[in-house]
């Protein structure tokens, strides 16, 4: 499980104000690049099927 460090804590506080989760946060939690998350959402056929499988 992921734990929040100081930078994450500041991001979390900003996110709570908007209620939105960023691509960078998703990427960090899943262990992939921000670009991979973007591709998975916009062009899933370009992403390895193993990465597209929900946890």
N, CA, C and O atoms as CSV, one atom per row, in Angstrom:
chain,resi,resn,atom,element,x,y,z
A,1,UNK,N,N,0.834,-1.180,0.000
A,1,UNK,CA,C,0.000,0.000,0.000
A,1,UNK,C,C,0.873,1.236,0.000
A,1,UNK,O,O,1.955,1.242,0.587
A,2,UNK,N,N,0.413,2.262,-0.646
A,2,UNK,CA,C,1.154,3.506,-0.789
A,2,UNK,C,C,0.965,4.375,0.446
A,2,UNK,O,O,-0.143,4.479,0.972
A,3,UNK,N,N,2.054,5.005,0.914
A,3,UNK,CA,C,1.941,5.966,2.000
A,3,UNK,C,C,2.278,7.340,1.472
A,3,UNK,O,O,3.073,7.483,0.542
A,4,UNK,N,N,1.677,8.340,2.061
A,4,UNK,CA,C,1.900,9.708,1.604
A,4,UNK,C,C,3.153,10.287,2.238
A,4,UNK,O,O,3.335,10.196,3.452
A,5,UNK,N,N,4.023,10.885,1.420
A,5,UNK,CA,C,5.159,11.612,1.958
A,5,UNK,C,C,4.780,13.095,1.978
A,5,UNK,O,O,3.624,13.427,1.713
A,6,UNK,N,N,5.713,13.988,2.283
A,6,UNK,CA,C,5.408,15.415,2.409
A,6,UNK,C,C,4.843,16.005,1.122
A,6,UNK,O,O,3.863,16.749,1.168
A,7,UNK,N,N,5.447,15.684,-0.036
A,7,UNK,CA,C,4.941,16.201,-1.308
A,7,UNK,C,C,3.541,15.683,-1.587
A,7,UNK,O,O,2.673,16.435,-2.030
A,8,UNK,N,N,3.320,14.404,-1.331
A,8,UNK,CA,C,2.001,13.813,-1.549
A,8,UNK,C,C,0.967,14.459,-0.641
A,8,UNK,O,O,-0.174,14.679,-1.047
A,9,UNK,N,N,1.364,14.759,0.580
A,9,UNK,CA,C,0.440,15.361,1.533
A,9,UNK,C,C,-0.032,16.725,1.035
A,9,UNK,O,O,-1.214,17.049,1.142
A,10,UNK,N,N,0.879,17.519,0.494
A,10,UNK,CA,C,0.508,18.829,-0.053
A,10,UNK,C,C,-0.417,18.656,-1.247
A,10,UNK,O,O,-1.398,19.389,-1.379
A,11,UNK,N,N,-0.120,17.697,-2.120
A,11,UNK,CA,C,-0.990,17.422,-3.274
A,11,UNK,C,C,-2.372,16.981,-2.810
A,11,UNK,O,O,-3.389,17.397,-3.364
A,12,UNK,N,N,-2.394,16.144,-1.800
A,12,UNK,CA,C,-3.662,15.633,-1.272
A,12,UNK,C,C,-4.522,16.786,-0.746
A,12,UNK,O,O,-5.732,16.810,-0.970
A,13,UNK,N,N,-3.906,17.731,-0.055
A,13,UNK,CA,C,-4.664,18.880,0.455
A,13,UNK,C,C,-5.234,19.705,-0.686
A,13,UNK,O,O,-6.383,20.143,-0.620
A,14,UNK,N,N,-4.437,19.926,-1.743
A,14,UNK,CA,C,-4.936,20.685,-2.900
A,14,UNK,C,C,-6.053,19.924,-3.594
A,14,UNK,O,O,-7.049,20.520,-4.003
A,15,UNK,N,N,-5.897,18.612,-3.731
A,15,UNK,CA,C,-6.898,17.802,-4.404
A,15,UNK,C,C,-8.215,17.819,-3.637
A,15,UNK,O,O,-9.284,17.831,-4.247
A,16,UNK,N,N,-8.153,17.821,-2.325
A,16,UNK,CA,C,-9.382,17.835,-1.534
A,16,UNK,C,C,-10.200,19.085,-1.824
A,16,UNK,O,O,-11.428,19.061,-1.740
A,17,UNK,N,N,-9.525,20.171,-2.165
A,17,UNK,CA,C,-10.245,21.398,-2.483
A,17,UNK,C,C,-11.051,21.253,-3.764
A,17,UNK,O,O,-12.118,21.855,-3.890
A,18,UNK,N,N,-10.564,20.467,-4.715
A,18,UNK,CA,C,-11.256,20.316,-5.994
A,18,UNK,C,C,-11.998,18.993,-6.090
A,18,UNK,O,O,-12.941,18.865,-6.871
A,19,UNK,N,N,-11.584,18.017,-5.310
A,19,UNK,CA,C,-12.196,16.704,-5.379
A,19,UNK,C,C,-11.727,15.880,-6.561
A,19,UNK,O,O,-12.263,14.801,-6.813
A,20,UNK,N,N,-10.729,16.372,-7.296
A,20,UNK,CA,C,-10.247,15.677,-8.487
A,20,UNK,C,C,-8.945,14.940,-8.196
A,20,UNK,O,O,-8.117,15.399,-7.409
A,21,UNK,N,N,-8.783,13.802,-8.837
A,21,UNK,CA,C,-7.548,13.028,-8.742
A,21,UNK,C,C,-6.762,13.264,-10.023
A,21,UNK,O,O,-7.340,13.273,-11.110
A,22,UNK,N,N,-5.455,13.455,-9.911
A,22,UNK,CA,C,-4.635,13.746,-11.083
A,22,UNK,C,C,-4.092,12.469,-11.712
A,22,UNK,O,O,-4.033,11.416,-11.077
A,23,UNK,N,N,-3.697,12.592,-12.982
A,23,UNK,CA,C,-3.052,11.467,-13.665
A,23,UNK,C,C,-1.781,11.063,-12.924
A,23,UNK,O,O,-1.474,9.877,-12.804
A,24,UNK,N,N,-1.050,12.050,-12.430
A,24,UNK,CA,C,0.195,11.765,-11.710
A,24,UNK,C,C,-0.071,10.945,-10.449
A,24,UNK,O,O,0.705,10.047,-10.124
A,25,UNK,N,N,-1.154,11.240,-9.740
A,25,UNK,CA,C,-1.488,10.474,-8.539
A,25,UNK,C,C,-1.841,9.029,-8.894
A,25,UNK,O,O,-1.406,8.094,-8.221
A,26,UNK,N,N,-2.623,8.854,-9.945
A,26,UNK,CA,C,-2.983,7.505,-10.392
A,26,UNK,C,C,-1.726,6.745,-10.795
A,26,UNK,O,O,-1.532,5.595,-10.400
A,27,UNK,N,N,-0.868,7.398,-11.588
A,27,UNK,CA,C,0.357,6.751,-12.062
A,27,UNK,C,C,1.232,6.296,-10.898
A,27,UNK,O,O,1.760,5.184,-10.910
A,28,UNK,N,N,1.381,7.147,-9.907
A,28,UNK,CA,C,2.228,6.808,-8.768
A,28,UNK,C,C,1.652,5.623,-7.988
A,28,UNK,O,O,2.393,4.727,-7.582
A,29,UNK,N,N,0.352,5.619,-7.783
A,29,UNK,CA,C,-0.281,4.529,-7.038
A,29,UNK,C,C,-0.204,3.196,-7.773
A,29,UNK,O,O,-0.059,2.145,-7.150
A,30,UNK,N,N,-0.303,3.244,-9.106
A,30,UNK,CA,C,-0.295,2.021,-9.908
A,30,UNK,C,C,1.125,1.586,-10.253
A,30,UNK,O,O,1.364,0.413,-10.538
A,31,UNK,N,N,2.074,2.533,-10.229
A,31,UNK,CA,C,3.463,2.203,-10.533
A,31,UNK,C,C,3.801,2.279,-12.003
A,31,UNK,O,O,4.642,1.526,-12.493
A,32,UNK,N,N,3.141,3.198,-12.720
A,32,UNK,CA,C,3.422,3.415,-14.138
A,32,UNK,C,C,3.651,4.904,-14.360
A,32,UNK,O,O,3.512,5.707,-13.438
A,33,UNK,N,N,4.002,5.265,-15.592
A,33,UNK,CA,C,4.217,6.673,-15.897
A,33,UNK,C,C,2.888,7.391,-16.099
A,33,UNK,O,O,1.859,6.767,-16.356
A,34,UNK,N,N,2.931,8.705,-15.978
A,34,UNK,CA,C,1.751,9.528,-16.234
A,34,UNK,C,C,1.275,9.329,-17.668
A,34,UNK,O,O,0.071,9.297,-17.922
A,35,UNK,N,N,2.205,9.196,-18.602
A,35,UNK,CA,C,1.845,8.986,-20.007
A,35,UNK,C,C,1.089,7.669,-20.189
A,35,UNK,O,O,0.151,7.599,-20.984
A,36,UNK,N,N,1.487,6.632,-19.465
A,36,UNK,CA,C,0.786,5.349,-19.568
A,36,UNK,C,C,-0.655,5.480,-19.089
A,36,UNK,O,O,-1.562,4.913,-19.699
A,37,UNK,N,N,-0.873,6.209,-18.020
A,37,UNK,CA,C,-2.239,6.437,-17.529
A,37,UNK,C,C,-3.040,7.194,-18.575
A,37,UNK,O,O,-4.189,6.851,-18.854
A,38,UNK,N,N,-2.436,8.220,-19.151
A,38,UNK,CA,C,-3.113,8.996,-20.189
A,38,UNK,C,C,-3.492,8.117,-21.377
A,38,UNK,O,O,-4.615,8.179,-21.878
A,39,UNK,N,N,-2.545,7.302,-21.819
A,39,UNK,CA,C,-2.822,6.400,-22.947
A,39,UNK,C,C,-3.912,5.391,-22.601
A,39,UNK,O,O,-4.767,5.090,-23.434
A,40,UNK,N,N,-3.886,4.874,-21.396
A,40,UNK,CA,C,-4.890,3.886,-20.987
A,40,UNK,C,C,-6.293,4.476,-21.053
A,40,UNK,O,O,-7.254,3.771,-21.359
A,41,UNK,N,N,-6.408,5.753,-20.771
A,41,UNK,CA,C,-7.712,6.413,-20.820
A,41,UNK,C,C,-8.111,6.819,-22.233
A,41,UNK,O,O,-9.279,6.717,-22.609
A,42,UNK,N,N,-7.136,7.279,-23.014
A,42,UNK,CA,C,-7.449,7.824,-24.334
A,42,UNK,C,C,-7.298,6.835,-25.477
A,42,UNK,O,O,-8.049,6.890,-26.451
A,43,UNK,N,N,-6.328,5.927,-25.365
A,43,UNK,CA,C,-6.048,4.949,-26.427
A,43,UNK,C,C,-5.714,3.601,-25.796
A,43,UNK,O,O,-4.574,3.148,-25.899
A,44,UNK,N,N,-6.671,2.954,-25.150
A,44,UNK,CA,C,-6.365,1.723,-24.407
A,44,UNK,C,C,-5.744,0.618,-25.255
A,44,UNK,O,O,-5.021,-0.230,-24.733
A,45,UNK,N,N,-6.020,0.620,-26.549
A,45,UNK,CA,C,-5.443,-0.409,-27.424
A,45,UNK,C,C,-3.926,-0.283,-27.535
A,45,UNK,O,O,-3.267,-1.226,-27.972
A,46,UNK,N,N,-3.361,0.851,-27.153
A,46,UNK,CA,C,-1.914,1.071,-27.223
A,46,UNK,C,C,-1.204,0.696,-25.919
A,46,UNK,O,O,0.015,0.831,-25.815
A,47,UNK,N,N,-1.959,0.229,-24.932
A,47,UNK,CA,C,-1.393,-0.103,-23.625
A,47,UNK,C,C,-1.440,-1.617,-23.435
A,47,UNK,O,O,-2.418,-2.268,-23.805
A,48,UNK,N,N,-0.388,-2.164,-22.863
A,48,UNK,CA,C,-0.303,-3.594,-22.585
A,48,UNK,C,C,-1.582,-4.055,-21.874
A,48,UNK,O,O,-1.979,-3.452,-20.877
A,49,UNK,N,N,-2.224,-5.106,-22.369
A,49,UNK,CA,C,-3.471,-5.588,-21.754
A,49,UNK,C,C,-3.349,-5.885,-20.256
A,49,UNK,O,O,-4.317,-5.718,-19.515
A,50,UNK,N,N,-2.178,-6.320,-19.811
A,50,UNK,CA,C,-1.988,-6.586,-18.381
A,50,UNK,C,C,-2.112,-5.315,-17.552
A,50,UNK,O,O,-2.569,-5.362,-16.410
A,51,UNK,N,N,-1.710,-4.183,-18.114
A,51,UNK,CA,C,-1.820,-2.915,-17.399
A,51,UNK,C,C,-3.246,-2.383,-17.407
A,51,UNK,O,O,-3.631,-1.621,-16.520
A,52,UNK,N,N,-4.018,-2.774,-18.389
A,52,UNK,CA,C,-5.405,-2.296,-18.485
A,52,UNK,C,C,-6.347,-3.058,-17.569
A,52,UNK,O,O,-7.462,-2.604,-17.314
A,53,UNK,N,N,-5.919,-4.202,-17.075
A,53,UNK,CA,C,-6.766,-5.021,-16.222
A,53,UNK,C,C,-6.944,-4.341,-14.869
A,53,UNK,O,O,-5.958,-3.997,-14.218
A,54,UNK,N,N,-8.185,-4.146,-14.440
A,54,UNK,CA,C,-8.410,-3.515,-13.130
A,54,UNK,C,C,-7.833,-4.367,-12.000
A,54,UNK,O,O,-7.735,-5.589,-12.114
A,55,UNK,N,N,-7.464,-3.721,-10.938
A,55,UNK,CA,C,-6.926,-4.410,-9.757
A,55,UNK,C,C,-8.031,-5.102,-9.023
A,55,UNK,O,O,-7.787,-5.740,-7.999
